[in-house]
Structure formats: C-alpha cells, structure tokens
Amino acid sequence: MDAVVTCLDRTWGAHLGKAGMNFRKARVKHVNRIPRKYCDLDPGNEPSQILYCADDKTLYVQLGKDWLKSPGDLWLFHITAAVYAFHVQTLTGITAAYNDEPYRNRGELLEQARRYSLQSDCLAGAFLKSVWPLKGRSARDRRELASLIQGDQRGQERLTGSTANARAWLKRGLAAGDPRACNTWTAPPRKVA
C-alpha cells in the first residue's frame, strides 16, 4: 500500500502541477486500530480499513489478517487509490466546496455525500488507467476489479452510492483515464443514487 501511495503522490503531483495547482503528498500512518471518532469518523469494527482525514491530510491504514492474506490483491490497489482520491479532492478545493454546499433537507445532504464519494471511485479509476498495464495484470483482472466494488447497502441513508453506481463511476474513470470525466456534481440524481 505504501508503494501505491508513492505512485499516487507522483502521478497526482504531476497532474496537479500541470494544472497550476499546489500539491502536497499525503501522510500515511499505520495503526493497530483507528481510534474511535478520529477526525469525526467512526471506523467501526472492521479488521482492515483505510481512512483519510482532511484535517491532517493523512491516510490511516489498519491492516488485519483479511487484507494481509492477499497483499498483491488488485482490490487493495483500488481501495488505496479511492481513499487517496479524498486527498486529491482536499487539495483541489472540492472538499471545501462540498463542505460549504448548502442543502435543503437530509435527502439532499445524502445525495451530495454520494456525489463526493462516487467521485473518489471515478478518480481511482482514472489513476488506475494512467498506470495501466500493471506488471502481471491482464485486462481481465481490470474488468474483474469492477465486480468487487460494493456500494452502500443502507437504503435511503446511503452515503457512498449504490453498487451499480459505484461500479459505473469506477468504469467511467477507467475508460477515460482523465479526472475531468469524474464530475459527479453535474450528473443526474439517478447516476448518484
């Protein structure tokens, strides 16, 4: 995961530099357990997880046996890229704009949260396309990755988008290889449900 973050730093640093934006590498901190209520997040009880805190621009990585049993898994590459995308959103001002965006009701707030989250899936796909082909990986591996992506299954309270939409935004980023394809903020509501 650290090697993936190094690649993400290099790739996004070059991309944002070309766009005339300031870049700062993400910090990575490995922990045995992500503290409860860290950065206003609730990490839950998963044995392995990765979370990003915009306050200190740090990726917190908690590795358990479930992720360690397959350290070469392409899904780990993807989840690292997707969480790192929150860092990119912070650096580019998207996070600040998202936090300042007014909303009329809880439904609209949840839709905005899904737009923000689904954008990270798309940005992860754009990054993956930019470094593809990966040594030892086939186009079939890349297609299978999309089948592993799971959206939020909590009905109307979804924060991360449905499985179908999470997969669609990942595929959109993979197809385009360009972050400009990831504008979830102008997509119709059904594409971010």
Buried (B, 14 or more C-beta within 10 A) or exposed (E): BEEBBEBBBEBBBEBBEEEEBEBEBBEBEEEEEBEEEBBEBEBEEEEBBBBBBBEEBBBBBBBEEEBEEEEEEBEBBBBBBBBBBBBBBBBBEBBEEBEEEEEEEEEEBBBBBBBBBBBBBBBBBBBBBBBEEEEEBEEEEBEEBBEEBEBBEEEEEBEBBBBEBBBBBBBBBBEBBBBEBBEBBEBEEEBBB
